[in-house]
Amino acid sequence: MIEKYYLVGLPFLIRYAGFGFSSAPSTQERNLVLDSGLEIRTKLFPGKRNAPAVYIQHGMSARGIEDPRILELARHLHGTGFTVYLPELPEIKDLKISSETVPKIRSTFRAIYELEGRPVSYLSASFSAGMGMVALSNEEEQLKLSSTLLVGTYSDFSKTLPFVIANFDRDPYAVYVMLYNYIKKIRNHFHRLEEFFLESALDSGLQRQADAAVGFRLYPALSPEEREFVDEIRSVPSFRERVSAEILNSLPSGFIEENSPANFTSSWRKPIALLHGFDDPVISPNESEDLFLDLRNRLKDPPVFVKSRLLTHGDHLPFYTQFPEIPSMAKIWGFFIKNAFEL
C-alpha cells in the first residue's frame, strides 16, 4: 500500500517541485454564502465533471488567498484532477486568533459540500490546520469529509503558544502575531504596542524592508515602558516564558480545550495525513506526532505522519537540496490524493 501511495504522489510532487508542467487553470471568483448569511470571498479552480473537491484554507498571511504559495499549490492540485476552493476568512487574513474561526471553517466546508453534493477534502497549514481539524471532527462533518492533510499543525494550544514565543530568535513573525493578539490582555495600559506588533508582523510577512518597514518607525514613539517590554521580548528568554504564562492565564475559560485538536481525536474517522517540518521553529513537530500517535490507536485506516527536512514552517525548500526526503513526501501526498479520489 505504501508503494501505491508513492506512485500516486510522485507525479504531483514532480510538478510541485517545478520539474513537471501544470497548465494555468481557468480561475473563477465567487462569494460562498454561509448558513449565517455571511459571504466569503473564494477563488475557485473548476475541475472536470465529477472531479473530487478540495477546500484549501489559507494560513495567517496578510496576503490571504492572493499569497503566491497557496495559489501555486492550488494550481498543481487542480492539475492533479481536483476542483479547488480557496476561501478567504477575514480574521485569519487579519492575523487574528479568534474563537469564531472554528465555526466559520465548519460553515465554509458545509457550503462547499452543498455545492459539490459529495464528500470534500480539507488541506491547510499551521493554526488553520488545527482549527480545521476541530471544525470537521463532529459526526456530521466526518460524513461529508473524504481526505485531510494538515501541514505543521498544532495539537494543544497550551503547548503551542509558549513554543512560539520562546523561538523569537528563529521566527519573530509568529511571535509578533501572538503578541498582537494578546498584548491588550496582559498589558492593557500599553496603548501603542498592539499597532507596533501588528505592523512588525506585516513587515516580516509582506517583506517590507528599509524605508518601507513600519514597525521600525513606530518603535521610537513607544513609551519607555513599552520599549522595555519589546527589548526584553527580543533578548531575554526567561521574560518570554513569563509572558507566555501570563497570556495562557488570560485566555477565556474553555478556549484552549475548545480549540485544541488533541481534544477531538476520539470522534475522527476519516483518512488523515500529518506533515511537519523537521525543525519547525513555530510549531513543534511533536504536536503532529502526538496527534498521529493518538489517531493511530483509534482509526480503522491508520493515519500517515511525515517529519520532513524539506519544510520550513511557511514554505518548502528546493526539492533538489534534500533528495532523500522525496519518497516520504511522495507517500504522504499520495495518501491524501488517493483517499480524496476514492469517494
Secondary structure as UniProt FT lines:
FT   HELIX           2..16
FT   TURN            17..18
FT   STRAND          28..33
FT   TURN            35..36
FT   STRAND          39..45
FT   TURN            49..50
FT   STRAND          53..57
FT   TURN            62..63
FT   HELIX           64..66
FT   HELIX           68..80
FT   STRAND          83..87
FT   HELIX           90..93
FT   TURN            94..95
FT   TURN            99..100
FT   HELIX           101..116
FT   STRAND          120..125
FT   HELIX           126..135
FT   HELIX           139..144
FT   STRAND          145..151
FT   HELIX           157..166
FT   TURN            167..170
FT   HELIX           172..186
FT   TURN            188..189
FT   HELIX           193..205
FT   TURN            206..207
FT   HELIX           210..212
FT   HELIX           215..218
FT   HELIX           219..221
FT   HELIX           224..235
FT   HELIX           237..250
FT   TURN            253..254
FT   HELIX           255..259
FT   HELIX           261..267
FT   STRAND          272..277
FT   TURN            278..279
FT   HELIX           285..296
FT   TURN            297..298
FT   STRAND          304..308
FT   TURN            309..310
FT   HELIX           319..325
FT   HELIX           326..341
//
